[in-house]
């Protein structure tokens, strides 16, 4: 079989790209009989086919848990906004609950505040306080 075919099989077996597969040039004659993935696995165990490490400085930094900030994240802006929203809403609901437990507000006002938080009308604690002051 061709080396490209063997390289592709090895990449599938190892779960990496074809560029990371290294085939020992001295063993090219033994590779001509390889047909299946099982044979490729055997050659990998023997060391004739090897997986090269990841290239580049970026990967070393990522392994050290660098480059993980919000600016490095692609395509996850909405989930970050959702996390901020969830954090905010939970704190507002907890604050409303605290006011209700301390009997500063009654059940009707508490339910109304919960509805306004859900609707986005109330989005800060100061708005809750001003809402209570209006009532």
Secondary structure, 3 states (H helix, E strand, C coil): CCHHHHHHHHHHHHCCCHHHEEECHHHHHHHCCCCCHHHHHHHHHHCCEEECCCCCHHHHHHHCCCCCCHHHCCCCHHHHHHHHHHHHHHHHHHHHHHHHHCCCCCHHHHHHHHHHHHHCCCCCHHHHHHHHHHC
